[in-house]
Amino acid sequence: MKTLEEFLSLSPEARRKVRVRRKPRGPYMKRPKRTKDELVAYLKTNNIRSVRQLRRLRKPTDPSLYDFTKAFGSPAWSKAKERAFGKPMPFSLPKRPEPTYIINSIAEFDLWRRSDYEKKRAAHPDILYSPYWIRVLYGTWDKAKWGAEQISIKGCLSRWLSLCRRLGRAPTLGELDEAGISLEPLRRVHKTNHEIVEYLDDLAKTVFSPKSPSP
């Protein structure tokens, strides 16, 4: 608010909310000048490999992206990361994944829980993409997992067996659909619904057959 005239021309509601005095600022803290070696040591110590990690993990007194830009120039982050961790290997993942790569990874490595995916990713960042890309490309973990279920026979049968045990019998196609279980992966082996149902009925007999008495 600049003038009394402007202040008085406001409605009573707006006048109650408007600020007429500047909010006093705290003492100005001059940022320390950080050397390249100090910035690289910070990345190594905290194992920070992305700008997103830096923004999430840094404390108010820690280096910011501005510090890296000031020290390394452009492109600051890639220069600093390369100095800290070396050049990426030829087989390193590209920057932006294909959506199919993520669902294939979930299916291939049996990573059906988010925690399993994150643990595997921490151990093999050269093979699996960050969960960040799952949110970008799929929105939620469940959608990515659903995509993997559409291509994984093992994942499909695992969910089918879980529902079988809960019902105490082989589920109907309607019950499978209600539970969100897709039989699409089985179509790579069994081409018709009749063949799929026949296969699952035989499998159910194996699951629920009484165990032979011990000799």
ZARO-284195 format. One line per field, with one value per residue (C-alpha): residue number from 1; x, y, z. Coordinates in nm, 2 decimals. Last residue first. Example, Ala and Ser with C-alpha at 12.3 -4.5 7.8 and 13.67 -1.06 7.14 Angstrom:
<rs>
badren: [2, 1];
east: [1.37, 1.23];
north: [-0.11, -0.45];
up: [0.71, 0.78];
</rs>
This chain:
<rs>
badren: [215, 214, 213, 212, 211, 210, 209, 208, 207, 206, 205, 204, 203, 202, 201, 200, 199, 198, 197, 196, 195, 194, 193, 192, 191, 190, 189, 188, 187, 186, 185, 184, 183, 182, 181, 180, 179, 178, 177, 176, 175, 174, 173, 172, 171, 170, 169, 168, 167, 166, 165, 164, 163, 162, 161, 160, 159, 158, 157, 156, 155, 154, 153, 152, 151, 150, 149, 148, 147, 146, 145, 144, 143, 142, 141, 140, 139, 138, 137, 136, 135, 134, 133, 132, 131, 130, 129, 128, 127, 126, 125, 124, 123, 122, 121, 120, 119, 118, 117, 116, 115, 114, 113, 112, 111, 110, 109, 108, 107, 106, 105, 104, 103, 102, 101, 100, 99, 98, 97, 96, 95, 94, 93, 92, 91, 90, 89, 88, 87, 86, 85, 84, 83, 82, 81, 80, 79, 78, 77, 76, 75, 74, 73, 72, 71, 70, 69, 68, 67, 66, 65, 64, 63, 62, 61, 60, 59, 58, 57, 56, 55, 54, 53, 52, 51, 50, 49, 48, 47, 46, 45, 44, 43, 42, 41, 40, 39, 38, 37, 36, 35, 34, 33, 32, 31, 30, 29, 28, 27, 26, 25, 24, 23, 22, 21, 20, 19, 18, 17, 16, 15, 14, 13, 12, 11, 10, 9, 8, 7, 6, 5, 4, 3, 2, 1];
east: [0.39, 0.25, -0.10, -0.13, -0.23, -0.59, -0.62, -0.69, -0.39, -0.36, -0.74, -0.70, -0.43, -0.66, -0.93, -0.68, -0.58, -0.94, -1.03, -0.74, -0.82, -1.19, -1.09, -0.89, -0.52, -0.35, 0.03, 0.06, -0.29, -0.18, -0.04, -0.39, -0.55, -0.60, -0.68, -0.87, -1.05, -1.38, -1.24, -1.12, -1.46, -1.63, -1.40, -1.49, -1.25, -1.11, -1.19, -1.12, -1.21, -0.90, -0.68, -0.80, -0.75, -0.39, -0.35, -0.48, -0.25, 0.05, -0.07, -0.08, 0.26, 0.42, 0.26, 0.39, 0.29, -0.04, 0.08, 0.36, 0.10, -0.09, 0.23, 0.29, -0.07, -0.03, 0.29, 0.10, 0.10, 0.23, 0.50, 0.60, 0.52, 0.71, 0.99, 1.04, 1.07, 1.42, 1.50, 1.64, 1.96, 2.24, 2.09, 2.14, 2.15, 1.93, 1.70, 1.66, 1.56, 1.32, 1.16, 1.12, 0.97, 0.72, 0.60, 0.57, 0.94, 0.96, 1.28, 1.14, 0.79, 0.90, 1.17, 0.93, 0.69, 0.97, 1.11, 0.76, 0.72, 1.04, 1.29, 1.41, 1.78, 1.93, 2.03, 2.40, 2.54, 2.83, 2.93, 2.86, 3.17, 3.31, 3.13, 3.23, 3.38, 3.10, 2.84, 2.99, 3.01, 2.66, 2.53, 2.70, 2.61, 2.71, 2.95, 3.12, 3.15, 2.86, 2.63, 2.72, 2.65, 2.32, 2.22, 2.24, 2.52, 2.41, 2.32, 1.95, 1.98, 2.00, 1.81, 1.51, 1.67, 1.99, 1.80, 1.60, 1.92, 2.05, 2.34, 2.36, 2.57, 2.57, 2.95, 3.02, 2.80, 2.95, 3.30, 3.23, 3.10, 3.41, 3.64, 3.47, 3.52, 3.24, 3.20, 2.99, 2.65, 2.61, 2.33, 2.12, 1.97, 1.60, 1.36, 1.10, 0.76, 0.70, 0.41, 0.07, -0.03, -0.38, -0.62, -0.84, -0.85, -0.97, -1.27, -1.35, -1.34, -1.04, -1.05, -0.91, -0.58, -0.55, -0.59, -0.35, -0.08, 0.16, 0.00];
north: [-9.25, -8.90, -8.87, -8.72, -8.36, -8.28, -8.11, -7.74, -7.60, -7.88, -7.86, -7.48, -7.53, -7.75, -7.49, -7.22, -7.40, -7.47, -7.10, -6.99, -7.23, -7.12, -6.76, -6.81, -6.79, -6.96, -6.90, -6.53, -6.50, -6.57, -6.22, -6.07, -6.24, -5.92, -5.91, -5.60, -5.78, -5.72, -5.86, -6.17, -6.21, -6.18, -6.43, -6.67, -6.74, -7.09, -7.20, -7.12, -6.76, -6.61, -6.89, -6.84, -6.46, -6.51, -6.77, -6.53, -6.25, -6.48, -6.61, -6.26, -6.17, -6.48, -6.43, -6.07, -5.84, -5.69, -5.71, -5.47, -5.21, -5.26, -5.20, -4.88, -4.77, -4.87, -4.67, -4.35, -4.08, -4.31, -4.12, -3.85, -4.05, -4.35, -4.12, -4.00, -4.36, -4.33, -4.55, -4.90, -5.05, -4.80, -4.71, -5.07, -5.09, -4.79, -4.90, -5.25, -5.10, -4.85, -5.13, -5.35, -5.07, -5.00, -5.36, -5.58, -5.58, -5.92, -5.83, -5.89, -5.76, -5.43, -5.38, -5.44, -5.18, -4.93, -4.99, -4.97, -4.61, -4.52, -4.35, -3.99, -3.92, -4.23, -4.51, -4.59, -4.84, -4.63, -4.56, -4.21, -4.00, -3.98, -3.95, -3.61, -3.45, -3.59, -3.46, -3.11, -3.08, -3.22, -2.97, -2.66, -2.68, -2.40, -2.24, -2.46, -2.24, -2.00, -2.27, -2.50, -2.22, -2.14, -2.50, -2.46, -2.55, -2.63, -2.37, -2.41, -2.79, -2.98, -3.31, -3.24, -2.97, -3.17, -3.49, -3.31, -3.16, -3.52, -3.74, -3.66, -3.92, -3.71, -3.72, -3.74, -3.43, -3.23, -3.32, -3.20, -2.87, -2.83, -2.91, -2.66, -2.39, -2.23, -1.86, -1.83, -1.69, -1.35, -1.37, -1.05, -1.00, -1.06, -0.86, -0.63, -0.66, -0.34, -0.14, -0.10, -0.46, -0.52, -0.76, -0.53, -0.29, -0.56, -0.64, -0.27, -0.21, -0.02, 0.35, 0.44, 0.26, 0.41, 0.76, 0.69, 0.61, 0.33, 0.00];
up: [0.48, 0.48, 0.36, 0.01, 0.02, -0.07, -0.41, -0.38, -0.56, -0.82, -0.89, -0.93, -1.19, -1.40, -1.37, -1.47, -1.79, -1.88, -1.82, -2.04, -2.32, -2.32, -2.31, -2.63, -2.73, -2.45, -2.44, -2.52, -2.40, -2.05, -2.02, -2.09, -1.79, -1.61, -1.24, -1.12, -0.84, -1.01, -1.34, -1.17, -1.00, -1.33, -1.49, -1.21, -0.92, -0.86, -0.50, -0.14, -0.20, -0.04, -0.16, -0.51, -0.50, -0.40, -0.67, -0.94, -0.81, -0.84, -1.18, -1.33, -1.18, -1.33, -1.66, -1.67, -1.95, -1.83, -1.47, -1.55, -1.66, -1.34, -1.14, -1.33, -1.25, -0.88, -0.85, -0.94, -1.20, -1.48, -1.67, -1.42, -1.10, -1.23, -1.34, -0.98, -0.88, -1.02, -1.31, -1.28, -1.44, -1.37, -1.04, -0.92, -0.54, -0.48, -0.76, -0.61, -0.28, -0.44, -0.65, -0.34, -0.14, -0.42, -0.41, -0.72, -0.80, -0.97, -1.15, -1.51, -1.43, -1.26, -1.52, -1.81, -1.66, -1.64, -1.99, -2.14, -2.03, -2.23, -2.00, -2.01, -1.92, -2.08, -1.85, -1.82, -2.06, -2.18, -1.82, -1.68, -1.63, -1.28, -0.95, -0.81, -1.11, -1.33, -1.09, -1.08, -1.46, -1.51, -1.25, -1.38, -1.75, -1.74, -1.49, -1.23, -0.93, -0.97, -1.11, -0.82, -0.56, -0.74, -0.71, -0.33, -0.09, 0.27, 0.53, 0.48, 0.48, 0.16, 0.12, -0.11, -0.32, -0.37, -0.44, -0.72, -0.86, -0.90, -0.78, -0.41, -0.23, 0.08, 0.13, -0.24, -0.33, -0.04, -0.14, -0.49, -0.35, -0.13, -0.42, -0.65, -0.39, -0.19, -0.12, 0.20, 0.16, 0.32, 0.58, 0.60, 0.94, 0.94, 0.74, 0.89, 0.72, 0.54, 0.68, 0.54, 0.50, 0.36, 0.54, 0.73, 0.44, 0.21, 0.43, 0.49, 0.11, -0.01, -0.10, 0.24, 0.17, -0.18, -0.04, 0.24, -0.01, -0.11, 0.00];
</rs>
